[in-house]
Amino acid sequence: MGRLFDGPWPIVIIIVVALLLFAAPKLPAMARSLGQSMRIIKSEVKEMKNDGKAETPADTTGPVEGRIVNHPQAKPGEPTDGTDVPPSNRA
């Protein structure tokens, strides 16, 4: 009787049989959860690998001039009080 637990295989078989008998209804949910966890780990490892690499800019045509487009201009004679929106356009 002492030879039953000499190797790891009889213990593994007993554990598998017990899982199939007592946890059979929960096995699909456990497998789904394990698959979701593996996808999360895979994406995190991929993100860690890409973390150190420099990202290439989308537009590499050259420097861009910084200017405001369609900015409302103050009408002549209107006082400016330090704001960038003229009084005629303020709400």
ABEGO torsion letter per residue (X at the ends): XAAAAABAAAAAAAAAAAAAAAAAAAAAAAAAAAAAAAAAAAAAAAAAAAAABBBBBABAAEBBBBBBBGBBBBBBGBBBAGBABBAAABX
